[in-house]
Amino acid sequence: MAKTPLKFGKEPAKVDELSELRNIGKAMRNDFTLLGISSVKQLAKSDADGLYARIQKLTDTRHDPCVWDTYAAAIHQAKTGEALPWWDFTKIRKKRETSGRFPKKFESKSRR
C-alpha cells in the first residue's frame, strides 16, 4: 500500500469523529480534549451545562455563552444524528438565561 504524499513537509491532518461534527472546529475539538471527551458516544452522554461549567473551571476563564450553544448543538447531533447549526440553540439558552436557569456567571479565581 502506497503512503500518502506529504505536502509542504507536514503530516496529513488527523480527522476524528468529533471533528466531523457540524459545528466542531479546532478550538471546540481542543475543548473536548481538555474535558476528556474522546468519542461521539461519550459526548452523547454529556450535557451542555456541565461541559460549559467545567471548561470555564479548567481554563479559569469566562467563555462566551455561544460556547454553550455549540456544545448543545454537538450533543444534539451526537444523540440524534441531526446536524443543526449552533445558533439554533441560542434561543434556548437566552430563554434559560432570562428565567435564571442558565449556569451562573463564571468568576475567575485569579481575578477575585
Buried (B, 14 or more C-beta within 10 A) or exposed (E): EEEEEEEEEEEEEEEEEBBEBBBBEEEBBEBBEEBEBEEBEBBBEBEBBEBBBBBBEEEEEEBEBEBBBBBBBBBBBBEEEEEBEBEBBBEBBEEBBEEEEBBEEBEEEEEE
